[in-house]
Amino acid sequence: MNSVFMGSVLLPGEQGPGLDASFEMTGDSVRLSAGVEELGTWSQREFDVAPSGKGTFRLDLGNETVLFTPSSPSRFAEALHVPLQPEAPVEEEPAPKKGRGGRVHTAKKVDVDAAFEQWVADVTPGKQKSDDVLSKPLLALILVVSTAIMAGLIGMTLLG
């Protein structure tokens, strides 16, 4: 089964939007292309992927490492069976404090930064094909038509 993901690719340490790229995964190999140029094909044994944050994934391809930002990070992570965000380092929890009456109070720790990055990755629109059901031109057309209908109804109410 082939899976193709559109997105952008950067070398580690580079900034900016990156090159438009496609990542294709077949049964026994992966292929990375930028535009019409194929950057390379690697076997599954030479390939590793890990989230690096904010919807970007580190791809270790043979002796090369690139950062790939798919247009749909959640679908990419699901298809490759990797987490969407890197796991936060485990911190040692302090001993629970006792309150009045000698009862132990426990509170659930929440990694706010990781939760925020997850939310940003989920709501950030992609550069290529997005997860949106309706395209921007279709949404604009619906807005224009509904405005015209509302204006007509208001006009008929005022004249009638």
Backbone torsions as a table, in degrees:
resi	resn	phi	psi	omega
1	MET	NA	125.8	179.2
2	ASN	-92.8	138.3	173.7
3	SER	-126.5	129.4	179.3
4	VAL	-120.1	131.8	179.7
5	PHE	-124.7	127.6	176.3
6	MET	-90.4	152.7	179.4
7	GLY	174.9	-148.0	177.5
8	SER	-136.6	156.8	-176.6
9	VAL	-130.5	140.0	177.0
10	LEU	-135.7	156.2	169.3
11	LEU	-82.2	150.7	178.5
12	PRO	-55.7	135.1	-179.8
13	GLY	92.4	-16.6	178.4
14	GLU	-78.2	152.6	177.1
15	GLN	-117.6	162.5	175.5
16	GLY	110.5	-173.3	-175.3
17	PRO	-75.2	-21.5	-179.5
18	GLY	81.4	-178.0	178.8
19	LEU	-92.0	138.8	173.3
20	ASP	-60.5	132.8	-174.3
21	ALA	-144.5	162.4	171.9
22	SER	-130.2	140.9	179.7
23	PHE	-117.7	121.0	-178.7
24	GLU	-117.9	131.6	179.5
25	MET	-118.6	121.5	175.5
26	THR	-107.9	-174.8	-177.1
27	GLY	-60.2	-36.2	-175.0
28	ASP	-126.7	3.9	-179.4
29	SER	-151.9	166.7	174.3
30	VAL	-127.0	148.2	-179.2
31	ARG	-132.0	136.3	177.4
32	LEU	-120.5	127.5	179.9
33	SER	-129.3	145.6	174.7
34	ALA	-121.5	112.7	-174.4
35	GLY	65.6	-127.9	179.1
36	VAL	-95.0	-5.6	-178.6
37	GLU	-90.0	129.2	174.4
38	GLU	-83.1	124.5	178.6
39	LEU	-80.4	-25.9	177.1
40	GLY	160.7	166.0	175.4
41	THR	-129.2	134.7	-177.7
42	TRP	-131.6	149.9	176.5
43	SER	-75.6	163.4	179.0
44	GLN	-60.0	-30.4	179.6
45	ARG	-68.6	-27.1	-178.5
46	GLU	-92.0	5.0	-171.4
47	PHE	-117.4	136.8	173.2
48	ASP	-145.3	147.0	-179.4
49	VAL	-134.3	142.6	177.3
50	ALA	-149.8	142.7	178.2
51	PRO	-67.8	143.1	176.6
52	SER	-119.8	3.5	175.7
53	GLY	107.1	152.8	176.4
54	LYS	54.2	39.5	175.5
55	GLY	78.8	10.2	-179.7
56	THR	-108.7	146.1	-178.3
57	PHE	-125.9	139.5	175.6
58	ARG	-87.3	121.6	177.7
59	LEU	-105.9	118.8	173.0
60	ASP	-96.7	111.1	-174.9
61	LEU	-118.9	97.3	-176.1
62	GLY	63.3	-120.6	179.4
63	ASN	-96.1	7.6	-177.0
64	GLU	-111.1	150.8	174.2
65	THR	-130.4	130.2	176.0
66	VAL	-132.8	161.5	175.1
67	LEU	-107.0	123.0	-178.4
68	PHE	-113.9	126.5	176.0
69	THR	-112.2	100.0	-179.4
70	PRO	-72.0	154.4	178.2
71	SER	-66.3	-24.1	175.3
72	SER	-129.4	85.6	-177.7
73	PRO	-57.3	-37.0	-177.5
74	SER	-66.8	-40.9	178.0
75	ARG	-67.6	-39.0	178.2
76	PHE	-61.0	-48.8	-179.4
77	ALA	-61.8	-41.3	180.0
78	GLU	-65.6	-43.1	-178.1
79	ALA	-66.6	-34.1	-178.3
80	LEU	-96.0	2.0	177.4
81	HIS	57.8	46.9	175.9
82	VAL	-125.9	155.4	177.2
83	PRO	-67.8	153.6	179.8
84	LEU	-72.0	-33.4	-179.4
85	GLN	-124.7	152.1	175.8
86	PRO	-64.6	148.6	179.4
87	GLU	-73.0	138.1	178.7
88	ALA	-71.4	145.6	177.7
89	PRO	-62.3	142.4	-178.6
90	VAL	-77.8	125.1	177.8
91	GLU	-101.2	144.2	178.1
92	GLU	-72.6	127.9	-177.8
93	GLU	-82.7	136.0	177.0
94	PRO	-70.4	160.9	178.7
95	ALA	-62.8	140.7	-179.8
96	PRO	-61.9	143.8	-179.8
97	LYS	-91.3	145.9	178.6
98	LYS	-94.1	136.8	178.2
99	GLY	-97.8	-161.3	177.7
100	ARG	-61.6	143.3	178.7
101	GLY	78.7	5.6	176.2
102	GLY	78.9	7.7	-179.9
103	ARG	-78.5	145.9	179.1
104	VAL	-89.6	129.2	177.7
105	HIS	-102.8	128.5	177.2
106	THR	-119.3	143.6	178.1
107	ALA	-128.3	143.9	178.8
108	LYS	-81.0	127.2	177.7
109	LYS	-84.3	136.5	179.0
110	VAL	-122.8	128.6	176.1
111	ASP	-84.0	95.7	-175.1
112	VAL	-63.3	-40.8	-179.5
113	ASP	-61.9	-45.2	179.8
114	ALA	-65.5	-40.1	178.7
115	ALA	-64.2	-40.6	179.0
116	PHE	-66.1	-43.6	178.3
117	GLU	-62.6	-37.9	176.7
118	GLN	-62.8	-44.2	179.7
119	TRP	-63.3	-44.2	179.6
120	VAL	-61.8	-43.1	179.9
121	ALA	-63.8	-34.8	-179.1
122	ASP	-74.0	-31.2	-175.0
123	VAL	-104.8	-7.0	179.8
124	THR	-75.3	124.8	179.8
125	PRO	-69.9	147.1	178.1
126	GLY	-79.9	164.6	179.8
127	LYS	-85.5	-28.9	-176.8
128	GLN	-100.3	-117.6	178.8
129	LYS	-82.8	123.1	-177.2
130	SER	-95.5	173.2	178.1
131	ASP	-84.3	-0.2	-177.6
132	ASP	-64.0	142.2	178.6
133	VAL	-77.8	-40.6	-179.4
134	LEU	-108.3	140.1	178.8
135	SER	-78.1	163.5	-179.3
136	LYS	-61.3	-44.3	177.9
137	PRO	-60.3	-38.5	179.1
138	LEU	-66.5	-40.6	176.8
139	LEU	-62.8	-40.9	178.4
140	ALA	-63.3	-42.5	178.7
141	LEU	-62.3	-43.9	178.4
142	ILE	-61.3	-41.8	179.1
143	LEU	-63.0	-44.9	-179.5
144	VAL	-64.7	-46.4	-179.1
145	VAL	-63.9	-43.9	-179.4
146	SER	-66.8	-34.4	176.3
147	THR	-65.1	-42.8	179.0
148	ALA	-63.6	-41.8	178.9
149	ILE	-63.5	-44.8	179.7
150	MET	-63.0	-41.3	179.0
151	ALA	-63.4	-40.6	177.2
152	GLY	-63.5	-43.3	179.6
153	LEU	-64.4	-42.8	178.7
154	ILE	-65.3	-41.9	177.7
155	GLY	-61.7	-42.5	179.3
156	MET	-65.7	-37.1	178.6
157	THR	-65.9	-42.1	-178.9
158	LEU	-71.0	-36.0	-179.4
159	LEU	-83.3	-25.6	-173.3
160	GLY	-89.6	NA	NA
